[in-house]
Amino acid sequence: YIGICILNFVDDFTAHKRIRLEGTGYQAKEILEIAYQGCLGLCADSSCRMEDIDAVGISCIGNIDYKTGTVFFAPQFQWKDVELGQMAREKFQKPVYVDNDMKSSLIGLAHRRKDIRHEDVTYLSIGTGVGSAIMYGGSIVRGSDNAAGEVGHIILESSGRLCDCGSTGCVQTYLTKNSLIEQCREQGHEVKDVHQIYEAYRRKEGWASEFVERQGQYLAMLIRNLVYMYNTRYILVGGAIVTDFPELFHVTKGKVSGLLHDNLRKGLQIEMVKERDNSRAGAAFAAQEAFLEQMLCAE
């Protein structure tokens, strides 16, 4: 889906909407056209004029140059070296700021939760993809290519399932929405969506219990790796799979402590993120901050 919102300069969201996408084979121009028309409609519905919008923030999946808005690669869309920022500036005729969806999500969370705003935090999202973002003392960690946190392509099984990035055994081949359904079907269980898996789990069907326990082990191993890699005080776990099926989080959390040394376990806070649309909110906040900074520098 494409999430759209309007943020004013006293940090209130005055309007928002969600547009469902059918499939994943969209070109960037198609996505921008849908988003642009969605913005026009949202402005009309909220009595806001498009000319009153000062800046546009875009949160997008993939590895992105946040300074230019170039999408180096976005496997789910099969995009490579797409000049999304420039295309959006031409389409909207406004300043445009583009960033990775995980980093946008953490920015959104930090604005919504004052208790983590200046903390060391790792945000992990499990949904149609797997990704994370990290901040130390409230500052986003980007890495030299803005790719810090691309944990969806950490390899869990060296000769495991084939990933759309071309490697085998990546995290996202085990924990994403589509991969959960595929794995169940490979085991002979005809499921059409993840809801069916968890309905069977709640009925205590043996195959579903084993399946969720195994996914919990995979997720626990991933969280364990994040703890050792980033050593943040908070590990926040969210995304559609976790939000819709909190059982996975609870199974996982029970497994993590046994994978860590005592000193790392003591101060660690692993929490489930219940808030939705953090990525959309973060894109708006990031655009607001960048626009104001640019205005101040101009003065």
C-alpha positions in Angstrom: 0.0 0.0 0.0 0.9 3.7 -0.2 0.3 5.6 3.0 -0.2 9.4 2.7 -0.5 12.0 5.4 -0.4 15.7 5.9 1.7 17.1 8.8 1.5 20.7 10.0 4.2 22.7 11.7 2.9 22.1 15.2 3.4 18.3 14.7 -0.3 17.4 14.2 -1.4 15.0 11.4 -4.3 16.8 9.9 -5.2 14.1 7.3 -4.2 10.7 6.2 -5.2 7.9 3.9 -4.0 4.5 2.6 -4.1 3.3 -1.0 -3.8 -0.4 -1.6 -1.5 -1.7 -4.3 -2.2 -4.8 -6.2 1.0 -6.9 -6.6 4.6 -5.6 -6.6 5.4 -5.1 -10.3 5.1 -1.3 -10.3 7.5 1.1 -12.0 8.6 4.2 -10.1 6.6 6.5 -12.4 3.4 4.5 -11.7 4.0 4.7 -7.9 4.6 8.4 -8.1 1.5 9.0 -10.2 -0.7 7.0 -7.7 0.9 8.9 -4.8 0.4 12.3 -6.5 -3.2 11.6 -7.3 -3.7 10.4 -3.7 -2.2 13.6 -2.4 -4.5 15.7 -4.6 -7.5 13.7 -3.3 -6.3 14.0 0.4 -5.9 17.7 0.0 -9.4 18.1 -1.4 -10.9 15.9 1.3 -9.2 17.9 4.1 -9.8 21.4 2.7 -6.0 21.8 2.2 -4.6 23.3 -1.0 -1.8 21.5 -2.7 0.1 24.8 -3.1 0.1 25.0 0.8 2.3 21.9 1.0 5.9 23.1 1.5 7.8 19.8 1.2 7.2 16.1 0.5 8.8 13.2 2.4 8.9 9.8 0.8 9.7 6.5 2.7 10.6 3.7 0.4 11.8 0.1 0.7 15.3 -0.6 -0.5 18.8 0.7 -0.2 18.6 4.5 -0.8 20.9 7.5 -1.1 19.0 9.8 1.3 20.8 12.9 0.0 19.7 12.5 -3.6 16.7 10.1 -3.3 18.3 7.5 -5.6 17.1 4.0 -5.0 20.1 1.7 -5.5 18.0 -1.4 -5.3 14.6 -2.4 -4.0 14.2 -6.2 -4.6 10.5 -6.3 -3.8 9.8 -3.9 -6.7 12.8 -5.1 -8.8 14.1 -1.5 -9.0 17.7 -0.8 -9.5 19.4 2.6 -9.7 16.1 4.5 -9.9 16.2 8.3 -9.5 13.1 8.4 -7.4 14.0 11.7 -5.7 14.5 13.6 -8.9 11.4 12.1 -10.5 9.3 13.0 -7.4 10.6 16.6 -7.5 9.6 16.9 -11.1 6.2 15.4 -10.4 5.3 17.4 -7.2 7.3 20.6 -8.1 8.3 20.8 -4.4 11.3 19.9 -2.3 11.4 16.2 -1.8 13.2 14.1 0.8 13.5 10.3 0.3 14.7 7.8 2.8 14.6 4.0 3.5 11.4 2.8 5.1 13.1 1.4 8.2 14.9 4.6 9.0 11.7 6.5 8.5 9.9 4.1 10.8 12.4 4.7 13.6 12.3 8.5 13.1 8.5 8.2 13.4 8.7 6.1 16.5 11.2 8.5 18.1 8.8 11.4 17.5 5.9 9.5 19.0 7.7 8.1 22.0 9.6 10.7 24.1 11.1 7.9 26.3 13.3 6.7 23.4 14.0 9.9 21.6 17.5 10.2 22.9 18.2 6.6 23.6 20.2 3.8 21.9 17.5 1.9 19.9 17.3 -0.9 17.3 14.0 -1.1 15.5 13.2 -4.4 13.7 10.3 -4.8 11.4 8.8 -8.1 10.1 6.2 -7.9 7.4 6.4 -8.1 3.6 10.1 -7.7 4.2 12.6 -7.8 7.1 14.6 -4.7 8.0 15.9 -2.7 10.8 17.2 0.7 11.8 19.5 1.9 14.5 20.1 5.1 16.4 22.5 6.0 19.1 21.6 8.9 21.4 18.7 9.7 19.1 20.8 10.0 15.9 20.2 7.6 13.1 23.1 5.3 12.1 23.3 5.2 8.4 26.6 3.5 7.4 28.7 4.5 4.5 26.0 3.6 2.0 22.9 4.3 4.1 22.6 0.5 4.3 23.1 0.0 8.1 20.3 -2.2 9.3 19.7 -4.2 6.1 19.3 -7.3 8.1 16.8 -8.9 5.7 19.7 -10.3 3.8 21.7 -11.6 6.8 22.1 -15.4 6.0 20.5 -17.8 8.5 21.0 -20.9 6.5 24.0 -21.0 4.1 22.3 -23.4 1.7 18.8 -22.4 2.6 15.9 -20.9 0.6 16.5 -18.8 -2.5 16.1 -15.1 -1.9 15.0 -12.5 -4.5 18.4 -10.8 -4.0 20.0 -13.9 -5.5 21.5 -15.3 -2.4 20.2 -18.3 -0.4 19.2 -18.6 3.2 18.5 -14.9 3.8 16.4 -13.9 6.9 13.5 -12.6 4.7 13.1 -16.1 3.1 12.0 -17.4 6.5 10.2 -14.6 8.3 8.2 -12.5 5.8 4.5 -12.8 5.0 5.0 -14.6 1.6 7.8 -16.8 2.9 5.6 -18.1 5.8 2.9 -19.1 3.4 5.4 -20.7 1.0 7.0 -22.7 3.8 3.6 -24.0 5.0 2.7 -25.1 1.5 6.0 -26.9 1.0 5.1 -28.8 4.1 1.8 -29.8 2.6 -0.5 -27.3 4.4 -2.7 -25.4 2.0 -2.9 -22.0 3.5 -3.8 -18.8 1.6 -2.7 -16.2 4.2 -0.9 -15.9 7.5 -4.2 -15.6 9.4 -4.8 -19.3 8.7 -1.5 -20.3 10.2 -2.2 -18.5 13.4 -5.8 -19.6 13.6 -4.5 -23.2 13.5 -1.9 -22.2 16.1 -4.6 -20.9 18.4 -6.5 -24.1 18.0 -3.3 -25.8 19.1 -2.9 -27.9 15.9 0.4 -29.7 16.1 1.8 -28.6 12.7 1.0 -24.9 13.4 2.6 -25.1 16.9 5.8 -26.5 15.5 5.8 -24.0 12.7 5.4 -20.9 14.9 8.0 -22.3 17.4 10.5 -22.7 14.6 9.8 -19.1 13.3 10.2 -17.9 16.8 13.6 -19.5 16.9 14.6 -17.9 13.7 13.5 -14.5 15.0 15.2 -15.0 18.3 18.4 -15.8 16.5 18.1 -12.6 14.5 17.4 -10.5 17.6 20.4 -12.1 19.3 22.6 -11.1 16.3 21.2 -7.5 16.6 22.1 -7.4 20.2 25.7 -8.4 19.6 26.0 -6.2 16.5 24.5 -3.0 17.8 24.3 -3.4 21.7 21.4 -0.9 22.0 19.4 -0.6 25.2 16.1 -1.1 23.3 15.1 -3.7 20.7 11.7 -2.6 19.3 10.0 -5.3 17.2 7.2 -4.3 14.9 5.8 -4.7 11.4 2.6 -6.2 10.2 3.4 -9.8 11.1 4.2 -8.9 14.7 1.4 -6.4 15.1 -1.2 -8.7 13.7 0.1 -11.9 15.3 1.6 -11.0 18.7 2.0 -14.7 19.5 5.2 -14.7 17.4 6.7 -12.0 19.5 5.8 -13.7 22.8 7.2 -17.0 21.6 10.4 -15.3 20.4 11.0 -13.2 23.5 10.9 -16.4 25.6 13.8 -17.8 23.5 16.1 -14.7 23.3 17.3 -14.6 26.9 18.9 -18.1 26.7 21.0 -16.9 23.7 22.6 -13.9 25.4 25.4 -13.4 28.0 24.2 -12.2 31.3 25.7 -8.7 31.1 23.9 -8.1 27.7 20.6 -9.4 29.0 20.4 -7.3 32.2 19.8 -3.8 30.7 18.1 -4.9 27.5 14.5 -4.0 26.8 12.8 -6.0 24.1 9.4 -4.5 23.3 6.7 -5.0 20.8 5.7 -2.0 18.7 1.9 -1.7 18.4 1.8 1.6 16.5 1.2 1.4 12.8 2.2 3.7 10.0 5.5 4.7 11.6 7.2 4.8 8.3 4.7 7.3 6.9 4.9 9.5 9.9 8.7 9.4 9.9 8.8 10.5 6.3 6.7 13.5 7.1 8.8 14.4 10.2 12.0 14.0 8.2 10.8 16.3 5.4 9.6 18.9 8.0 13.0 18.9 9.7 15.0 19.0 6.4 12.8 21.8 5.1 13.1 23.9 8.2 16.9 23.4 8.3 17.1 24.5 4.7 15.1 27.6 5.4 17.2 28.5 8.4 20.4 28.0 6.4 19.1 30.2 3.6 18.4 33.0 6.1 
